[in-house]
């Protein structure tokens, strides 16, 4: 969900969210691809993003060029490489990679969809309809996050055939909704899918 202190212009914010949403093709395609194949592709992309941010920090010319080309979708704090080493895009890639690496397909895919779809909807609802502040987020955004996440959970395949798994997945979603609303320093793009996956995986041991 978008932090009120990190907003950018409406047009650029919508473009940023559109790019964000387009990546849903990755968790959807995961149902048809081998884990190692997808992990290699995402891993290569993640390594590139990390190296690019490193190059930006070491070479002001590269950073200036990057900001000039990509500045229209960067939040203000992301342009200051001295204070913020990684951009949101790099955290996004790291979140993807860790989720694919650590969790089963049936857990990783919905975790990533929640990060992509639910977090985007939460940010948009909070931006346009948010009236009740919840730390740096909004109550309306958190509700949108939870409802859209619930739809994702009930539409995606599960590890077991036990209905209890749906209940556990909903509990994991509720926990992540609460965690996401708190003013953590950790980036949402890492925190959301990884915390959902950890809670979900632990709860599965009780089935």
C-alpha positions in Angstrom: 0.0 0.0 0.0 1.2 3.5 -0.8 2.8 5.5 2.0 1.2 9.0 2.0 4.7 10.5 2.4 6.0 9.0 -0.8 3.3 10.0 -3.3 4.1 11.2 -6.8 2.0 12.9 -9.5 -1.3 11.2 -10.3 -0.5 10.4 -14.0 2.9 9.0 -13.1 1.4 7.1 -10.1 -1.2 5.4 -12.3 1.6 4.5 -14.8 3.7 3.1 -12.0 0.7 1.0 -10.8 0.0 -0.2 -14.4 3.6 -1.5 -14.7 3.1 -3.0 -11.2 -0.1 -4.8 -12.3 1.4 -6.1 -15.6 3.8 -8.3 -13.6 0.9 -10.5 -12.5 1.8 -12.5 -15.6 4.7 -14.0 -13.7 2.8 -15.7 -10.8 0.1 -16.8 -13.3 2.7 -18.3 -15.7 4.3 -20.1 -12.7 1.5 -22.6 -12.7 2.7 -23.7 -16.2 6.5 -23.4 -15.7 9.2 -25.2 -13.7 10.3 -23.5 -10.6 14.0 -23.5 -11.5 13.3 -22.0 -14.9 11.3 -19.1 -13.6 13.7 -18.7 -10.6 16.6 -18.3 -13.1 14.8 -15.6 -15.1 13.7 -13.7 -12.0 17.1 -14.2 -10.4 18.8 -12.7 -13.4 16.5 -9.7 -13.4 17.0 -9.2 -9.7 20.8 -9.4 -10.0 20.6 -6.8 -12.8 18.5 -4.4 -10.7 20.9 -4.7 -7.8 23.9 -4.1 -10.0 22.2 -1.1 -11.6 21.6 0.4 -8.2 25.2 -0.2 -7.2 26.4 1.4 -10.4 24.1 4.4 -9.7 25.7 4.8 -6.2 29.3 4.5 -7.5 28.9 6.7 -10.6 26.9 9.9 -10.5 26.8 10.1 -14.3 24.9 6.7 -14.4 22.6 7.9 -11.7 21.8 11.2 -13.5 21.1 9.3 -16.7 18.9 6.8 -14.9 16.9 9.5 -13.1 16.5 11.4 -16.4 15.1 8.3 -18.2 13.1 6.7 -15.4 12.4 9.7 -13.2 8.8 9.9 -14.3 7.9 6.7 -12.3 10.3 7.3 -9.5 9.2 8.6 -6.1 11.3 11.6 -4.8 13.2 9.5 -2.2 14.2 7.0 -4.9 16.2 9.6 -6.8 18.5 10.2 -3.9 20.8 7.2 -4.2 22.9 8.5 -1.2 20.1 8.0 1.2 18.2 5.2 -0.5 20.4 2.5 -2.1 17.5 0.5 -3.7 14.6 1.7 -5.7 11.1 0.3 -5.3 11.7 -1.7 -8.5 14.7 -3.4 -7.0 12.8 -4.3 -3.8 10.1 -5.6 -6.0 12.5 -7.9 -7.8 14.0 -9.1 -4.5 10.5 -9.8 -3.2 9.7 -11.9 -6.3 13.0 -13.8 -6.0 12.8 -14.6 -2.3 9.1 -15.7 -2.6 9.8 -18.0 -5.5 12.9 -19.4 -3.8 11.4 -20.1 -0.4 7.9 -21.3 -0.9 5.9 -24.0 -2.7 4.2 -22.9 -5.9 0.7 -23.0 -4.4 1.9 -20.5 -1.7 4.3 -18.4 -3.8 1.8 -17.7 -6.6 -1.0 -16.2 -4.4 1.6 -14.4 -2.2 2.9 -12.6 -5.3 -0.6 -11.9 -6.6 -1.5 -10.3 -3.3 1.6 -8.2 -3.5 0.8 -7.2 -7.1 -3.0 -6.8 -7.1 -4.0 -6.3 -3.5 -1.2 -3.8 -2.7 -2.0 -1.8 -5.9 -5.7 -1.7 -5.2 -5.0 -0.7 -1.6 -2.9 2.2 -2.8 -5.4 3.4 -5.3 -8.4 3.1 -3.0 -6.4 4.9 -0.3 -5.4 7.6 -2.7 -8.9 8.3 -4.0 -11.2 7.2 -1.3 -9.1 7.1 1.9 -10.7 9.2 4.7 -9.5 7.4 7.8 -5.7 7.4 8.4 -4.0 4.3 9.7 -0.4 5.3 10.4 0.9 6.3 7.0 -1.8 4.2 5.2 -5.6 4.4 5.2 -8.3 2.1 6.7 -10.1 2.0 3.3 -6.9 0.9 1.6 -6.5 -1.9 4.1 -10.0 -3.1 3.6 -9.4 -3.2 -0.2 -6.2 -5.1 0.4 -8.0 -7.8 2.5 -11.0 -8.2 0.2 -9.0 -8.5 -3.0 -6.6 -10.9 -1.2 -9.5 -13.1 -0.1 -10.6 -13.3 -3.7 -7.2 -14.4 -4.8 -7.0 -17.0 -2.1 -10.3 -18.6 -3.1 -9.5 -18.6 -6.8 -6.0 -20.2 -6.7 -5.0 -23.8 -6.2 -4.0 -25.1 -2.8 -1.4 -27.4 -1.4 -3.9 -29.8 0.1 -7.5 -30.8 -0.6 -8.4 -29.8 3.0 -10.8 -26.9 3.4 -8.9 -26.0 6.6 -6.1 -24.7 4.3 -8.4 -21.9 3.1 -9.1 -20.9 6.7 -5.3 -20.9 7.4 -4.7 -18.9 4.2 -7.3 -16.3 5.2 -5.6 -16.1 8.7 -2.3 -15.5 7.0 -3.9 -12.8 4.8 -5.4 -11.1 7.9 -2.1 -11.1 9.6 -0.3 -9.6 6.6 -3.0 -7.0 6.3 -2.3 -5.9 9.8 1.5 -6.1 9.4 1.3 -4.1 6.1 -0.6 -1.3 7.8 2.1 -0.8 10.4 4.8 1.8 9.8 7.6 -0.7 9.1 10.9 0.4 7.5 10.9 -2.8 5.4 9.6 -2.4 1.9 6.1 -3.7 1.2 7.3 -5.5 -1.9 9.4 -7.8 0.3 7.4 -7.8 3.4 4.0 -8.7 1.9 4.8 -11.9 0.0 7.5 -13.2 2.3 5.5 -12.7 5.5 2.4 -14.2 3.9 4.4 -17.2 2.7 6.0 -17.8 6.2 2.8 -17.6 8.1 1.0 -19.8 5.5 3.8 -22.4 5.5 3.8 -22.6 9.3 0.1 -23.0 9.5 0.1 -25.9 7.0 1.9 -28.1 9.5 -1.3 -28.1 11.6 -3.3 -29.9 8.8 
